[in-house]
């Protein structure tokens, strides 16, 4: 484990676990004077049915709008902290693959902080499939928050 982190990635969604991970990521970024990037992945993996394109486009647009509003709220919160730099990203795709690929495409990221489960698995007590995948495929350290 490095003695200091320089760039922390925190994937977020609307779950309580993601909020707990976000809070912890803010604390880590403050302690290490690190850049913090919040990544919201709009899961479009279930929306590949051509016959329903207009309806699915509407659903994806609504989800993206929610993601952007969520990120604005997070920016306002972080503005009240001592995090040196905060960035937000909204991406589309399968969350577990998109999170891992995002970290691989940004080699400056040296820590990922994420919740044990997300909004797609509120009934799970164990680590969710997205978290498990990211732990197995991330190019950097991963901290899982319960």
Phi, psi and omega in degrees: 000131179294154180286341179210136176265146181249334182212116183252131175253130176232109174288136182231155169211199184268013182275159176295324179297319179294324178295318178297319178295319178299314179301317179293321178297321176299315179299316180296315180299321178296312182297326184258002185051047185258158171288141178239126176241125175262129182242119175254120180256116174281114184284102179259010183294335180271358187251050181242048177246101186304328183292338184251018186313311181299319180293316181293321176301319179296317179296316179295321178297318178296317179295318178296321178297317177298317180299316180295321177295319178299317181292323176297318177298319180293322178297318178298318179296311183296330179299338180271001182251185178256025175293127187292320179213133181231129179236151175235146178222140171240125181233162178243142177145192176283120187307312185296319179287320182294319179297311180298316180294322178300315179296322178292325180283347179235080186297348177287343177288122181243004177204136172244131177242119180217160180286155181295326176222165180235194184292341180277356184217055182293339182275351183279140175261327181280176177297134182287167184293324177296313180298314180300316180297314181297317178302318182285332189245355182291145179273005184218182178294149178228132173247127180257127182255133177261000000 
